[in-house]
Amino acid sequence: MIADRRPEQATSTCSFCPKACRFACPVSEATHSEALSAWGKMSAAHQVLTGARPMGADLASAVHACTGCGRCTAMCKHENEVGLTLFQVRGHAVQAGVQPRGAASTLATFQQAQNPFGREMGSLVASWRAQRPVKYPLFPGCSTLVKRPSLLEHTLALSEAFGAPMGVARSASKCCGYPLYAAGAMEAFGAHARAVAEAFEETPEVAVLDAGCAFTLVKLYPEVGVRLPCRVRTVIDVLHENLPHAPPAPPLAERVGYHDACHLGRGLGQYDEPRALLSKAVTAVVEAPSIRREGGCAGGGGLLPRTMAETAVEVARRQALEVAEEPSVLIVSGCPTSTRMFERAGRRAIDLVSLLERWVSQS
């Protein structure tokens, strides 16, 4: 169990709350279910932790109906950590053997291959290794390596254009371990984090492309007593720092809607950096009514796409409408997972890095 976090206190605080944050949960809003509000899920978790009810399939489904987006925490006067508490309580579902099928299969695949895709990552990373010295070793995240190699191509080209050349780091063959954390396998997550930390000893600094990976490395590793021996930065942070070195190019004649990705924004506090980059790249940016710390969720976290696939897409659809109701508006996100979710919901979406690469490569 993670030190310095008391799930019993957190669930008690929510259980006796008058549901003040009921509007904040994307899963509850998408399903129209009070039982899946922050109050409902934390009440279910509280029953498990106090022994009032044993962990069964129904309670397991409830505590897995969360993306870990943190929006309810942002709305909570007590800043109660709902998502991370529910992830811990999922460990009881693991022990009882009542995990939802998608969570159980993800955990089984991870235990076998050390990543959620069942892929051998070493050879995949080797194909991207830089042939010359670079300024920033790059940790793209296994999701990008497996599902979105074009984003990796854009990242490498863009970093070169910004005078901050990157090359895929050897440590990139390791998954950050977020799926273990989200599945509630906390002991396995701690052991995996320690192994990953050893792989990071080769470099004093690393740029991380996936916001979820960066959040895991920076915020979640310390909670299991692991601190990386290097400085971890997001690719967006590095690009923002080097924006003065970007080649001169007129903004794209594109009207876009910006989505504050949960791990990048609420998780790492990076709100201004992506907006500064975006303002240089396009002529017009649309903002949702709720942005920054109160921004909505695209439905890609917490294993929700694997445990409640249709709900995850509905969350993304609703958030896309919040960002930009007009289908013609291109949605931009600083998180590859969020971009994929918007695409699954039928909306035009692009990663911020890919948009920036398009901007600087104008002929």
C-alpha positions in Angstrom: 0.0 0.0 0.0 1.2 3.5 -0.8 2.6 5.4 2.1 1.3 8.8 3.2 -2.2 8.2 1.7 -5.1 7.1 4.0 -7.9 5.6 1.9 -10.1 5.1 4.9 -10.1 8.8 5.7 -10.6 9.8 2.0 -13.5 7.4 1.6 -15.1 8.6 4.8 -14.9 12.2 3.8 -16.6 11.5 0.5 -19.2 9.1 2.0 -20.6 11.8 4.4 -20.4 14.6 1.8 -23.7 16.0 0.4 -22.5 15.2 -3.2 -21.2 18.7 -3.9 -19.0 17.6 -6.8 -21.6 15.4 -8.5 -21.3 17.3 -11.7 -17.5 16.9 -11.8 -17.3 13.1 -12.6 -17.1 12.4 -16.4 -18.1 8.8 -15.9 -21.2 9.7 -13.8 -22.2 12.3 -16.3 -21.8 10.0 -19.3 -23.7 7.1 -17.6 -26.3 9.3 -15.8 -25.6 7.2 -12.7 -25.6 8.5 -9.2 -23.9 5.2 -8.1 -20.9 6.1 -10.3 -20.5 9.7 -9.0 -17.5 10.4 -6.8 -19.8 10.0 -3.8 -21.2 6.7 -5.0 -17.8 5.1 -5.8 -16.2 6.3 -2.6 -19.1 5.1 -0.6 -18.7 1.7 -2.2 -15.0 1.8 -1.4 -15.7 2.8 2.2 -17.9 -0.2 2.6 -15.1 -2.5 1.5 -12.5 -0.8 3.7 -14.7 -0.9 6.8 -15.7 -4.5 6.3 -19.4 -3.5 5.9 -19.5 -5.4 2.6 -17.0 -7.8 1.0 -15.5 -6.9 -2.3 -17.6 -8.5 -5.0 -18.1 -8.0 -8.7 -20.6 -5.1 -8.2 -18.3 -3.1 -5.9 -15.4 -3.9 -8.2 -17.2 -2.5 -11.1 -18.0 0.7 -9.1 -14.4 1.4 -8.1 -13.2 0.8 -11.6 -15.6 3.4 -13.1 -13.1 6.2 -12.7 -10.5 7.6 -15.1 -8.4 9.2 -12.2 -8.8 12.5 -14.0 -8.8 14.5 -10.7 -11.6 16.9 -11.7 -13.6 16.0 -8.6 -10.6 16.7 -6.5 -10.2 20.1 -8.1 -13.8 20.9 -7.2 -13.6 19.5 -3.7 -13.1 22.0 -0.8 -11.1 19.3 1.0 -9.1 18.4 -2.2 -9.9 14.8 -1.5 -8.0 12.4 -3.7 -10.8 10.3 -5.1 -9.2 8.8 -8.2 -6.0 7.7 -6.5 -7.9 6.3 -3.5 -10.1 4.3 -5.8 -7.1 2.9 -7.6 -5.7 1.7 -4.2 -9.1 0.0 -3.4 -9.0 -1.8 -6.7 -6.3 -3.9 -5.0 -9.0 -5.6 -3.0 -10.6 -6.6 -6.3 -7.3 -8.1 -7.4 -7.0 -10.1 -4.2 -10.6 -11.3 -4.4 -10.3 -12.2 -8.0 -13.3 -10.0 -9.1 -11.6 -7.5 -11.3 -13.5 -6.4 -14.4 -12.4 -8.5 -17.4 -10.5 -5.6 -19.0 -8.5 -4.8 -15.9 -7.7 -8.5 -15.2 -6.5 -9.1 -18.8 -4.4 -5.9 -18.7 -2.7 -7.0 -15.5 -2.1 -10.5 -16.9 -0.5 -9.1 -20.0 1.6 -6.7 -18.1 2.9 -9.4 -15.7 3.9 -11.5 -18.7 5.4 -8.8 -21.0 6.1 -5.9 -18.6 3.8 -3.7 -20.7 0.1 -3.6 -21.5 0.5 -4.5 -25.1 2.3 -7.8 -24.8 5.0 -6.5 -27.1 8.8 -7.0 -27.0 9.8 -3.4 -26.7 13.6 -3.6 -26.9 13.8 -4.2 -30.6 11.1 -1.6 -31.2 13.1 1.0 -29.3 16.4 0.0 -31.0 14.8 0.9 -34.4 14.4 4.5 -33.2 17.7 5.0 -31.5 19.6 8.2 -32.6 22.6 7.7 -34.8 24.4 10.7 -33.3 24.5 12.6 -30.0 21.3 14.4 -29.0 20.5 17.0 -26.4 17.6 15.3 -24.9 17.1 11.5 -24.5 13.4 10.9 -25.3 11.0 8.6 -23.4 8.0 8.4 -25.8 5.9 5.9 -23.8 5.0 2.4 -24.9 1.6 3.6 -26.2 3.1 5.9 -28.7 5.7 3.4 -29.7 3.1 0.7 -30.4 0.1 2.7 -31.5 1.3 6.1 -32.8 4.7 5.9 -34.4 3.9 8.9 -36.6 3.8 11.0 -33.4 7.3 9.9 -32.6 8.4 10.9 -36.0 6.9 14.3 -35.6 8.5 14.7 -32.2 12.0 14.0 -33.4 11.6 16.3 -36.4 10.1 19.1 -34.3 12.8 18.9 -31.7 15.4 19.2 -34.4 13.6 22.3 -35.8 13.5 23.9 -32.3 17.3 23.4 -31.8 16.7 20.8 -29.1 17.3 17.5 -30.9 16.0 14.4 -29.2 16.7 10.7 -29.6 14.8 7.7 -28.2 16.4 6.7 -24.9 17.4 3.1 -24.1 15.1 3.4 -21.1 12.2 3.8 -23.4 11.9 0.0 -23.7 10.4 0.1 -20.1 6.8 0.9 -19.6 6.3 3.5 -16.9 4.0 1.1 -15.1 0.9 3.2 -15.0 -1.4 0.3 -15.9 -0.2 -1.6 -12.7 -1.1 1.5 -10.6 -4.5 1.9 -12.3 -5.3 -1.8 -11.8 -4.6 -1.5 -8.1 -1.5 -3.8 -8.1 0.5 -1.5 -5.9 3.2 -3.9 -4.7 3.9 -4.8 -8.4 3.9 -1.1 -9.3 6.5 -0.4 -6.6 8.7 -3.2 -7.8 8.4 -2.1 -11.4 9.1 1.5 -10.5 12.4 0.5 -8.8 13.4 -1.5 -11.9 12.6 1.4 -14.2 14.6 3.8 -12.0 17.7 1.7 -12.6 17.2 2.1 -16.4 17.2 5.9 -16.0 20.7 6.1 -14.5 22.2 6.6 -17.9 21.2 10.2 -18.3 20.9 13.3 -16.1 17.7 14.5 -17.9 15.0 12.9 -20.0 12.1 14.4 -22.1 8.8 12.5 -21.8 6.3 12.6 -24.6 3.2 11.0 -23.0 1.7 13.1 -20.2 0.5 10.1 -18.4 4.0 8.6 -18.3 5.4 11.9 -17.1 2.8 12.1 -14.3 3.6 8.6 -13.3 7.3 9.1 -13.2 7.1 12.5 -11.4 4.1 12.1 -9.1 3.4 8.4 -8.6 6.9 7.0 -8.2 7.6 9.0 -5.0 4.5 7.6 -3.5 6.0 4.1 -3.5 9.4 5.5 -2.3 11.0 5.7 -5.7 12.8 8.8 -7.0 14.4 8.8 -10.4 18.1 9.7 -10.6 17.5 12.2 -13.4 15.4 15.2 -14.1 12.1 14.4 -15.9 10.5 17.0 -18.2 7.7 16.8 -20.6 8.4 17.3 -24.3 6.0 20.3 -24.2 8.0 21.9 -21.5 11.2 21.5 -23.5 9.6 22.8 -26.7 8.3 25.8 -24.8 11.7 26.6 -23.4 13.1 26.5 -26.9 10.3 28.3 -28.7 12.5 31.3 -29.3 14.7 29.1 -31.5 11.8 27.8 -33.7 12.1 28.6 -37.4 10.0 31.6 -38.5 6.7 30.5 -40.0 3.3 32.1 -40.4 0.5 30.6 -38.3 -1.6 27.9 -39.9 -5.0 29.1 -41.1 -6.7 26.7 -38.7 -9.3 27.3 -36.0 -8.7 24.8 -33.1 -10.1 23.9 -29.8 -7.6 23.2 -27.0 -8.2 20.4 -24.5 -6.5 20.6 -21.1 -5.3 17.0 -20.7 -5.8 15.7 -17.2 -2.3 14.5 -16.4 -0.6 17.4 -18.2 -2.8 20.0 -16.6 -4.1 19.0 -13.2 -1.4 16.4 -12.8 1.7 18.4 -13.7 0.4 22.0 -13.7 1.3 22.7 -17.4 -1.4 25.0 -18.7 0.5 28.0 -20.0 3.2 26.2 -21.9 1.0 24.4 -24.4 -1.1 27.5 -25.0 2.0 29.6 -25.7 3.1 27.0 -28.3 -0.4 26.8 -29.8 -0.8 30.5 -30.1 2.2 30.7 -32.4 1.1 27.8 -34.6 -2.5 28.7 -35.5 -4.6 31.8 -36.2 -7.5 31.0 -33.7 -7.9 29.0 -30.5 -11.3 28.1 -29.0 -11.5 27.5 -25.3 -14.1 25.4 -23.5 -16.3 27.0 -20.7 -14.4 24.9 -18.1 -10.6 24.9 -18.6 -7.3 24.5 -16.8 -7.8 23.0 -13.3 -11.6 22.6 -13.9 -11.2 21.2 -17.4 -13.0 18.1 -18.5 -11.7 14.6 -19.2 -11.4 12.7 -22.5 -12.0 9.3 -20.9 -8.6 7.6 -21.6 -7.3 7.1 -18.1 -7.8 4.6 -15.2 -8.1 1.6 -17.6 -11.6 2.9 -18.5 -11.2 2.2 -22.2 -10.6 -1.5 -21.3 -13.2 -1.9 -18.5 -16.0 0.4 -19.8 -15.2 0.9 -23.5 -18.5 2.4 -24.6 -18.6 4.8 -21.6 -15.0 5.9 -22.3 -16.0 6.9 -25.8 -19.1 8.7 -24.6 -16.9 10.6 -22.1 -14.7 11.7 -25.0 -17.7 12.6 -27.2 -19.1 14.8 -24.4 -15.8 16.5 -23.8 -15.3 17.1 -27.5 -18.6 19.0 -27.6 -17.5 21.0 -24.5 -14.2 21.9 -26.2 -15.8 22.8 -29.6 -19.4 22.1 -30.5 -18.8 22.7 -34.2 -17.5 19.4 -35.8 -15.3 21.5 -38.2 -13.1 22.7 -35.3 -10.0 20.7 -34.9 -9.4 19.5 -31.3 -5.8 19.8 -30.1 -4.5 18.0 -27.0 -1.1 17.7 -25.3 -1.8 14.0 -24.5 -1.7 11.2 -27.1 -4.2 9.1 -25.2 -6.7 12.0 -25.2 -6.2 12.5 -29.0 -7.0 8.9 -29.6 -10.1 9.0 -27.5 -11.4 12.1 -29.4 -10.8 10.2 -32.7 -12.7 7.2 -31.4 -15.6 9.5 -30.6 -15.6 10.6 -34.3 -14.0 14.0 -33.9 -11.1 15.6 -35.8 -8.2 15.7 -33.4 -4.5 16.1 -33.4 -1.6 15.9 -31.0 -0.1 19.3 -30.2 3.3 18.1 -31.2 2.0 16.9 -34.6 0.3 20.3 -35.2 3.5 22.1 -34.3 5.5 20.0 -36.7 3.0 20.8 -39.4 3.5 24.5 -38.6 7.3 24.6 -38.8 7.4 22.3 -41.9 5.4 24.7 -44.1 7.2 25.0 -47.4 
